[in-house]
Amino acid sequence: MMRRPKRQVNPKQIIEDSYKEPDKPAYLIIQEAMLGMLGGSTDGFTFKQLYQMMPNIDPRRVREAIQTLEAKKTVHHEKCRCGAASVYYKS
């Protein structure tokens, strides 16, 4: 039986001096940004519009934030006229 060679791990991680850890976890920052966007809109937003407004955030994280906010009852959704898309509003 052959063994794999042991990996060489660099124990020193290079972190820039100007880097500062955020005070809040990323999911809370995303949720607060979503609430801010939804609160300023009377027409609401679809998922596609939310993705386009947050281009640097993974779409999966956007979906998770919406689901969490719906579970907390701070966001609700209604179907659009055609019944295909959900439109999200701040409660």
FENBEL-V870101 format. One record per pair of residues at least 12 apart in sequence whose ideal C-beta (glycine too) atoms are under 6 Angstrom apart, sorted by the first residue. I is the first residue (numbers start at 1). GAP is how many residues later the second one is. D is the distance in Angstrom with one decimal. If there is no record, write none. Layout:
BEGIN
i->I gap->GAP d->D
i->I gap->GAP d->D
END
This chain:
BEGIN
i->30 gap->31 d->5.7
i->30 gap->35 d->4.7
i->31 gap->34 d->4.9
i->31 gap->38 d->6.0
i->34 gap->31 d->5.2
i->38 gap->52 d->4.2
i->39 gap->51 d->4.7
i->44 gap->43 d->4.1
i->44 gap->44 d->5.6
i->44 gap->45 d->4.4
i->45 gap->43 d->5.6
i->46 gap->39 d->4.8
i->46 gap->41 d->5.8
i->50 gap->12 d->5.6
i->74 gap->17 d->5.6
i->75 gap->13 d->5.6
i->76 gap->13 d->5.8
i->76 gap->15 d->5.1
END
